[in-house]
Amino acid sequence: MKRAFAGIFSLAFILSFSQKKWTLQEAVDYAVQNNHQVIANSYNKQLQDKNLEIARRQKLPSVSGSVSNNFSFGQQRYINVTQRNDNFTNSANVGADILLYNNGRLEKMYRKTEFEVEAAKYDVESIKNNISLQIAQEYLSALLNKEIVTINKSAVDNAERLYKRAKITTEVGTTPQTILAEAEAALAREKQNLKASEINVNRSLFSLAQLLQLPDYKDFDIEDVPLQNNIEAPLYAADAIMNTAYQQQPQIKAAENRIKAAEAQTEITKTAFFPTITGNAGLQTNYFNPFNANNNGFFKQYADNFGQYAGVSANIPIFNKGITRIQVEQAKINEDAARTSLLQQKQEIRQNVQKAQFDAESNYENYLAAVEAEKSSALALDFAEKSYAAGRTTIYDLNAARNNHASAKGAVAQAKYNYLFSLKLLNFYAGIPLSL
């Protein structure tokens, strides 16, 4: 019964994936929640949370108890008399100790761990951002390939109409057999292009499903999003975007928190120059039973021997071969390394923003040029079709015009999606969420 239920549940789970069409937001949400890299780094965040809890508890006193039982057997000589010395000893102790002073070491360790927790949190966010951008790029690639399929289907329909017309005119003898052969070849080429574009759609959907780490990719599909052809130029300047990115991007915040953690570690290391003062207190008692003599009862001895103690101890560093000084120097080197890491992150973001700005502007200009070329090719195709219908041009000229127009439409689609991705990337650094 359990196996049957598990099988039904698995089948329903797979069908739920195969029957839906994913939106970009659904794909991004699923990826950031289920991607193994995100999950693996979230464990690191959880470990840092536990380290923070440990650092918080270090301020509490440590309490421990102990019980010991000892038997001794043998002889003892006392005033020229040898006698047995067999006995049993029991002792019990409960004690507590607490750190009273170490130049704020515990508080500094707690602050350092807080910074490490924040850095781990932003590491997870950074991975989510990277995966989201990959999802968006693959999603737009799939939409582009779907649009190219639509273009190629239109080209196949036109080629089929031309083939049917050529077949009729050839059969009645008004056009030579070469016209029919060329029309048939043109139809075959368009069908080949259509099949290739359909394969590209499946390939891009497969890549997206793999990126989502779905259990089944064969029936995976995305929502057809109608994108307007009247797209606008980029609105933001690179300098303004970089300032926003420096303030918002998680890799920058992670690097900043690691600098603070490194500075806190330097302060922690310096506490080794100062004394450590520890307080302790406790309760103790014992029981003694010589086997060859009478003794008071167990509980009476425990009551009679019950005592308390309290004390304060100090550990004063005098000379440790200069190791503490070297450790402080190491900690300062780690500070410099953390600051350099922040500079590297800022440099990477600056380069990414500048590249995204350049790509957005270039792709926008390329899109405008592609639109003009498509208009010109459409006009040329219209003239070619009218000339062919009037018998003033050949089928070869008509096919060339159609091929040019199809290529121009594909170039417009390619330029449009290239621009959209570069614009989405630019908006992402400007703090605008990914969307279509």
N, C-alpha and C positions, 0 to 999 in steps of 0.2 A: 504494500500500500504506500509506504514511504517513497519507494523508488518511482512508482507511478506518479505520485504528487510532484516529486522533484523533476520528472521528465516533462510534465505538463507546465510547471513553472518555467523551466528553461525554454520550452517552445514558445510560451507567451512572451518571455523576455526578448527572444530573438525576433519574433514577429513585431513586437512593439518598435524595434529599431528599423525593421525593413519596411514598415508601412508608412512611417512618417517622413516628412520632408523637413529637414533641419533649417532653421533660420541661423543667421550669423551669431546672434546673441545666445541661442541655445547651444550652438557648437562651442562658443567660448566658455560659457558657464559649465558645460559638461567637462571640457578639457581641464579647466583650472580646479575642478573638484575631484577628478578621477585620474589625472595624469600621474604616473608613478614617480616622476621626478619631483613633482609638487608634494606628493605624499611623503617621499623620502626626506625632503627638506623640512616638512612639517614635524617629522619626528625629532629632528635636530632642535627645532623650536621648543618642543615639549621637554627635551632634555635640559635645555637652558632654563625653562620654567622650574624644573625640579632643582637645578643648581641654585636658583634664586630662593627657593623655599629652604634649601639647606643653609644658605648664607643668612637668611632671616633667623633660623633656629640656633645659629651659632652663639647668639647673645644669651641664650638660656643656660642655666647651670646644668652640669652633668651629674646625675645621681646614679650610684651603683651600690650593690650589696654583695656581701661575700660570706660564705660559711665554710669553715674548715674543720676537718676531723683528723686527729693524729693518734696513732697507737705506737707505743714504744715498749720494747721488751729487752730484758737484760739484767745484769747484776751490778750492784754498787757496794763498794767497801766503805764502811763508816765506823770509825773508832774501833778498829781491829775486828770488825764484824762484817761479814759479807752477807748481803741480803738481796732478795729479788727487788727489781725496780720496774715493775710492769704497771703501766698507767694508760689512761685515755684522756685526751684533751679535745675540747670543742670550743670554737670561738665564732662569733658572729659580728658583722660590722655593716653599717649603712653609712655611706659618706657622699658628700656633694662637694663639687669644686666649680668655681666660676672665675672667668678672666675679669680682673678689676681694671687693669690698665695695660695698654700696649700702643699708646699714641694713636688710638682710633682705628686700629687694624681691622676690626670686625666691621665697622661702619664703612670703611673704604672698600673692603671686599664685597659688601652688599651693593654699593654703588657701581662697582665694576661689573658685577653680575647683571645688574639692571641694564647697563649699556649693552652687554652681550645679548641679553634677551631681545632688546630692541633691534639690534643688528640682525639677529636670526629671523625676526619677524619680517624685516624689510628684504632679507634674502628670499624668503618665500614669495613676497610680493613681486620681486624682480623676476623670478622664474615664471610666475603667472603672466606677467607682462610680455615676456619673450614668447611664451606659448601662445598668448592671445594674438600677437603680431603674426606668428607663423600660421595660425588658423585663418586670420583675415586674408593673408596673401594666398593661401591655398583655396579659400572660398572664392575670392575674386578670380583666380585662375580658372576654377570650375565654371563660374558664370561666363567668363570670356569664351571658353571652349563651347559652352552651350549656345552662345550667340553666333559663333562661327558655324555651328551645325545648322542653325536657322538660315544663315546666309547661304550655306552650301545646298540646303534643301531647295531654296528658291532658285539657285543656279541649276539644279537637277530638273526642276519643273520647267524652266525655260528651255533647257536642252531637250527635254522630252517633247515639248511643243514644236521645237524646230525640227526634231527628228521625224515626228509624225507628218509635218508639212512636207519635208523633203521626200518622205516615202511616197506620199500621194503624188507629188509633182513628178517624181521619177517614174512611178508606175504608169502615169498618163503620157510620159515622154516629153514633158516640157523642160526637164532638167536632166543633166547627165548622171550616170551612176556614181561619179566621183562626189557629187553633192551629197548623195545619201550616205556614202562611205564616211565622208568628213563629219556629217551630222551624227552618225552612229559612234564614231570615235570621240567626238566631243561629249556625247552622252556618257560614254564609258569613263572618260576622264572626270567628269563631274561626279559620277557615282563613286569613283575611287576617292576623290577629295572628300565626299560626304562620309564614306566609311572611315577614312583616316581621322576626320574631325570627331566622329562618334567614339572612336578608340581613345582620342585625346581626352574626351569628356570622362570616359570610364577611368582613364589613367589618373586624371586630376581628382576624381571622386575617391579612387583607391588611396591616393596619397593623403587626402583629407581624413579618410576613415582610419588610416594607419596612424596619423598624427593624433586622432582622438582615442586611439587604442580600443576600438570597438571590437566586440567578439566576432561579429560577422560584417563583412564589407560588401558582399556581392549585391545586395539590394539597397545599399545606402544611397541616399539622394538628398539634394538640398533644395530649398525653396527658390523658385524662379523669381528673382527680384527685378522688376522693370526699372532700369536706370535711365534717366533723362539724358538726351544728347546735348542739351544746352547746359553745359557745365561752366562754372565760374573760375576765374583766376584765383590763386592763393591770396589769402587775406592778411597773413601774418608775416612779419619780418623775422629773419633768423635770430637777430639779437634779442628781441622780445621773447621769442620762444625759448631761447637758451636760458634766460633768467627764470622763466617759469619752470623749465625742466630741472634746473639746479635746485629749486625749492621743493619740487614735487616727486622727482624720480626716486624710487626706493633704493637703487644702488648708491645714490649720493647720500641718502640718509643712513644707509647701512655703513658706509665708509666713515661718515661723521661720528657715528656711535662707536665705531672701532677705535677712532682716535681718542675719544673720551675714555674708553676702556683701557687703552694703552697708558694714558696719563694716570688713570686710577691705579694701574698696576705699578707704575713708578712710585706713587705714594705708598702703596702697600709694601714695596720692597724697602723703602726708607724706614719703615717702622722697626726693622731689625736693628737699627742703631740705638733704639730706646729700650729701657728695661721692660720686662714683662712681670706684672704683679698678679698673683693668683691667690684667691681666698679659698679655704676649705673648711668644712665642718662635718661632724658625724656623730654617730652613736655606736657604742661597742660593748660587748660583754663576753664572758667565757665560762667554761665549766671544766673542772679537773677532777678525775676519778682515779686515785691509786688503787690498784686491784687488791693490794695486801693490807689495806687499812680502811677504816670506816670513813665516810665522807658525807657531807651534806647533800641533799637531793638536788636534782638537776635544776628545777625551777627556782629553788632557794638560792643556789649559787648564781644563776642568771640575774636574779634580783639584787643580790649582794654585790656582784661584780659589774653591774651596769654603770656605764660612764659616758661622758660626752667630751668632745674635743673640738677645737676651732683654731685656725691658724692662718697666717698670711705668709706667703713666700715670694721672693723676688729673684728673678734671673737677670743679672746685669751683664750685658755684653762688654767685654774688655778687649779681646783680640781674637779675630777669627781668620787671620791670614789675609785680610783685605778682600775676602770673598763678597761681603755685602756691598762694598763700594763697586766692585766689578759688576755685581748683579744690578745695581742701580744704573750703571752705564749701559748694560744690555737692555734694560727697560727703556731707556731714552732712545736707544737705537730702534727699538720696536715702535716708539712714538713716531720717529722720523719715517719709518717704513709705512706706518698707517697714514701719515699725511701725504706721502708720495702716492699711495693707493688712491686717496681721494682725488689728487691731481690727475691721476690716470683715468679715473671714472669721469671726471669733468671733461678731460680731453676727448674721451670716447663719445660722450654725449654731444660735445661741440661738433665733432666730425660727423656724427650721425645726423644732427640737425642741419648742418650746412649741406650735407649730401642730400638729405630729404628736400631741403629748400631748392637746391640746384635741380634735382630730379623733377620736382613739382613744376618749376618754371619751364624746364626744358620739355617735359612731357606735355605741358599745356600748349606750348608753341607748336610742338609736333602734332598735337591733336587738331589745332586750328588748321595747320597745313594739310593734314590728312582729310579734314572735312572739305576743304577747297578742292583737293584732288578728287575726292569722291563726287563732288558736284560736277566737275569737269568731265569725269569719266561717265557719269550718268547722261550728260548732254551728248557726249560722243556716241554712247550706246544708242540713244534715241535717234540720232542721225543715221547711224549704221543700220538700225532696224528698218527705218523708213526707206533708206536707199536700197536695202536688200529686197524689201517688199516691192519696190518699183523696178527691180531688176538692174539697178545701176552699180551694184557692188556684189562681191562674191560672199559665199558663206564663210570663207576663211577670214575675211575682214570683219564679218559679224562676230565670229567666235573670238577673234582677237579683242574686239571691243567689249564683249561680255567677260572675257577673262580679266581684262584690265579693270572693269567695273567691280567684279567680284573681289579682285585683289585690293582695290581701293576701299571697299566696304570692310574687308578684313583688317586693313591697316587702320581704319577709323576705330574699329572695335578694340584692336590691340592698343592703340594710343589712348583710348578712353580709359581702359582698365589700368594701364600703366600709370596714368595720371591720377586715377582715383586712389590707387594704393599709395602712391607717394604723398598724395594729399592727406589720406587717412593717417599715414605715418607722421606727417608734419603736425596734424591736429592732435595726435596722440601725445607728442612731446609738449604741445601747448596746453595739455590738460583736458582735452575733449575726449570722451569715451568713444570706443570703436562702435560704429553703426553704419547701416546702409540706408 
